[in-house]
Amino acid sequence: ALMDAGDQLAPDASFRIAQAIRKHPEWQLIYTDEDNLTSDGQHLNPHCKPDFNLDYLRSLPYTGGLLVVRKDLFTALGGFDPEAEGAEDYDLVLRAWEHLQAAGVGDAGIGHVPEVLYHRLQGSSHCRKSIPEILAAGQAVLERHLQRLGIAAEVSPGPFPPSYRVRYALSAAPLVSIIIPTRDQLGFLQRCIESVIEKTRYPAYEILVVDNDSQDPEARRYLDLLAEQEESLGGRLRVLRYPGAFNFSAMNNQAVGAARGEYCLLLNNDTAALHEDWLDEMMSHALRPGVGIVGAKLLYPDGKIQHAGVVLGMKGPAEHPFIGRPPEDRGYFGRAQLTQDYSAVTAACLLVRKEVFQMVGGLDEERFQVSYNDVDLCLKVREAGHRIVWTPWAMLLHEGSASQKGEVEQRPSAQKLARFAAEKTAFYDRWLPQLAFDPAYNRHLSLVSTDFLLEDQPPLSWDPAWRPRPRVLVHSADREGCGEYRIIAPMRALRTAGLVQGWETMRIFEPAEMERFSPDSIVLQRQMEWPQIEALERHRRFSKAFRVFEIDDLITNLPTKSVHKASIHKDIAKRFRKAAGLCNRLVVATEPLAKAYAGFSDEVRVVPNYLERARWDGLAPRRRGGPKPR
């Protein structure tokens, strides 16, 4: 295990590394997360890294501080290369990857422990070289890496030190079929087509416009004009007709079937090319062995970021990170500006080899007609062993979902919402385990923000394999009264006694967050608002946890003079029956409550109220001798 003098290890570093080696005997080189340590002992800038990410590594020496390597691998590599002084760690990781590739182990031989186990002393340097010399050494290391692999590429400094940009040579120019689904929206479509024609330097492409029953007279005339010119344009611009209901997946699948190109570029009609080398950049990655899909950086009309990759589980099934940030924003450790591998990219501008697209069955036109079809496609391609590359150097304008604002937006709102909910549910059904632990993200980063913020709910960051005690999640109805003495205090006592891995919160977790925590049991106290009941339905469908509903009041029959009467919903009995019915067990405080609620659940348990020992300050409770209650 290699580290610099002056830097520090976390107290559990050796334990976690040993545990990782025992669990993953295939790992031959291991890196960890890290932070900066000031001279006065403050910890700053935690770097929660992705799992091994080749293109991010070629953009930034991100593996960083603590590097653990098998001795036989280190020996096989000949140790450090003296010529790489200043970037010897970076060189070692690149050569290790090359060695593992040649041995048939591949990326699986490099492991990542997602814990901040290394504290880099701020301002310290043990290298005799200056910073410009260190940066030059890193660039030379990367150039030699590409040369050893026989990859024709040019390496230049990246947007900030110590980042780099790799320009891969275009070794060929196969035909690319640019597929543009549309319905009406003449202004968007015309701008899109004209920008592609005017600002695409790549020489070999055709344009396929897929019309979904356009009704606007001007749009129809424009499409008819394009169709009339097909022969004169040598078939380089064709109009395909897709009648019927809007089905983004089916429209693209039909066009891919008709495409003549070896590669297909899915392009929304509300996009526009901004630079003439955008397709050259994307194709330079698509032609690389092992790359299945390439995505671009998309900007809103105001210049803010619309797409810089897709993170699984973020704000639901998946979301774009850094959305709405300025285009020059670096993002988290450069991730809004550097070429890297993601688990998914958006189909608003998605380049894929036609053979790969068809091999995985294309877009799912049954389950994902409008939403999540692109993420589903990317995950299928990734499962087939191909990389999903996102490049910030191909930049286009994108309005955002405008291509769906035709027939889809005109449907009754309830129908549209039902379709979206069904596709969301289908996506969770298919991919939930992967959504919780995106290898291009980190479990210590929050899923409720697009800004790579640290997770503020600790159990969502726990190692999923480290379960020394039952995991229990509890939701109290309030922070005082019965919420305190029936939920919060018991959880506090159980945790203090070391009997559970438990967490108490009033925040409702989304399915991907629940999958991260993966509780054995959930205790829900008086959760009878409709969003809470909907969450319960999600828990029942997507979580294996045993669900307990807890209530301490005869809420279905409050006294007329109760101060809470006015705030109780008129349909409280219906809500209670629904919520309790979604749980495996109902827990109440008294036998009379158990009798009153006997028909609300198949299993009703009585757990009397107790107070924590701390409340009594060590005093044993005593009853007074008189006839009156104390």
Secondary structure as UniProt FT lines:
FT   TURN            5..6
FT   STRAND          8..9
FT   TURN            11..12
FT   HELIX           13..23
FT   TURN            25..26
FT   STRAND          29..37
FT   TURN            39..40
FT   STRAND          43..47
FT   HELIX           54..59
FT   TURN            62..63
FT   STRAND          67..69
FT   HELIX           71..76
FT   TURN            77..78
FT   HELIX           82..84
FT   TURN            85..86
FT   HELIX           88..102
FT   TURN            103..104
FT   HELIX           106..109
FT   STRAND          110..121
FT   TURN            122..123
FT   HELIX           131..148
FT   TURN            149..150
FT   STRAND          153..157
FT   TURN            161..162
FT   STRAND          164..168
FT   STRAND          176..182
FT   HELIX           186..198
FT   STRAND          205..211
FT   HELIX           217..228
FT   TURN            229..235
FT   STRAND          237..241
FT   HELIX           248..258
FT   STRAND          263..267
FT   TURN            269..270
FT   STRAND          271..273
FT   TURN            276..277
FT   HELIX           278..286
FT   TURN            289..290
FT   STRAND          291..299
FT   TURN            301..302
FT   STRAND          305..307
FT   STRAND          310..312
FT   TURN            313..315
FT   STRAND          318..319
FT   TURN            321..324
FT   TURN            327..328
FT   HELIX           332..334
FT   TURN            335..337
FT   STRAND          340..341
FT   TURN            347..348
FT   STRAND          349..353
FT   HELIX           354..359
FT   TURN            360..361
FT   TURN            365..367
FT   HELIX           373..383
FT   TURN            384..385
FT   STRAND          387..398
FT   HELIX           402..404
FT   TURN            405..406
FT   HELIX           407..410
FT   HELIX           413..436
FT   TURN            439..440
FT   TURN            443..444
FT   HELIX           458..461
FT   TURN            464..465
FT   STRAND          471..475
FT   HELIX           482..483
FT   HELIX           484..488
FT   HELIX           489..496
FT   TURN            497..498
FT   STRAND          501..504
FT   HELIX           511..517
FT   STRAND          521..525
FT   HELIX           530..542
FT   STRAND          546..550
FT   HELIX           555..557
FT   TURN            560..561
FT   TURN            563..564
FT   HELIX           565..567
FT   TURN            570..571
FT   HELIX           572..581
FT   STRAND          585..588
FT   HELIX           591..596
FT   HELIX           598..600
FT   STRAND          604..606
FT   HELIX           613..616
FT   TURN            617..618
//
